[in-house]
Amino acid sequence: MEHISELLAILNGYFGWNKARMSCFAKMLIALMVTRSINLNKIACFFTSEAQILSRYRRLQRFFAEFTIDYDRVAGFIFRLFFVDNGQWFLTMDRTNWKWGKLDINILTLGIAFKGTAIPIYWTLLDKRGNSDTKERIELIQTFIDRFGKECIKGILADREFIGKDWFNWLLKNKLSFVIRIKNNTLTTNSKGLAIDIDALFYGLKPGEQRQIKWKRKIWGHELYLTGLRLSDGELLMVASDKLYDDAIKIYGLRWQIETLFACLKGRGFNFEDTHITELERIKKVFVLLSIAFCWAHKTGEWQNEVKPIKLKKHGRPAVSLFRYGLDCIVNAIAKMFYHPEIFRECLTKLGVRSNEALTDYSL
């Protein structure tokens, strides 16, 4: 089938896997788009093959059990789809987690804030429930630095669980800028250097008002800048940063984009929680499939938005996300590929241009 052959050639230009592995991955990618579920039983039903469904299912199982994936290469592929050299971006870090039976599936993810979502770059499975520790966070960011360099990091964005003396010390020591939300019971210092509860610095703020403390205050022994916003429900949102940002709260707001990513990988897109896989290294491989599917849909959505802009609702927000716009386009193209193959071929171009290395014969 020519359309599958083209997809195989494009992906092979980046990954260089053998024919059988590449064929399996490409067919899973197509099936994932259509079924919108990472459940291998459902994918096996749409997996194009002459084999029986049970045989297809076992083939998928073997792929995730036996195949070794170079995650740096995957990260490089994803990065090149969206970003250029010599740019700077905000990295956003967070966890997505759920339970399958008695097992806690807990994934620490590092993404790049981009057009309302986060582009997944690196992730690691935590063999525990609850928060990550400083060592796990450092390893994830250091992996990014080793691959892409420190110069492209504009700053690190994270929520209240990503705090602590050692963690902040590492960020400051490595000259990595950050805007991180802190808890309301955190101790800091007033203008006289005396210890106080941090919320005292923002006393009197009304909903919608924010205040920036112009001089550094101590938190866990580090001198940082503090900014606070009173939310509409009365709660205080406070962030700590290494430098004095005029729009620290707005910058921190970009952190939410990784939540949008998780929603796309889960209920709004590919139903990640439907997986019955429990072995951590295999789940990490499944995340590769999900990430490439997400990126393909997002890139296609960007293209479609240029051709026919997404309508805005009365409140000014788009009717659908770029991801969903692109996903619907790809699924529609798959449904029509036998009648209008040029539509699917145009979607394929959003994954990049084939290199000479990719021109292997993958005809099926």
FENHU-V343079 format. One record per helix or strand of 3 or more residues. SS is the DSSP state (~ for helix, > for strand). FROM is the first residue (numbers start at 1). LEN is the number of residues. If there is no record, write none. Layout:
SS FROM LEN
SS FROM LEN
This chain:
~ 2 14
~ 19 17
~ 40 7
~ 53 14
~ 71 12
> 89 12
> 103 12
> 117 9
~ 134 15
~ 150 3
> 153 6
~ 165 9
> 178 5
> 187 3
> 195 3
~ 198 5
> 210 10
> 222 9
> 236 6
~ 248 18
~ 272 3
~ 280 28
~ 322 15
~ 341 11
~ 356 3
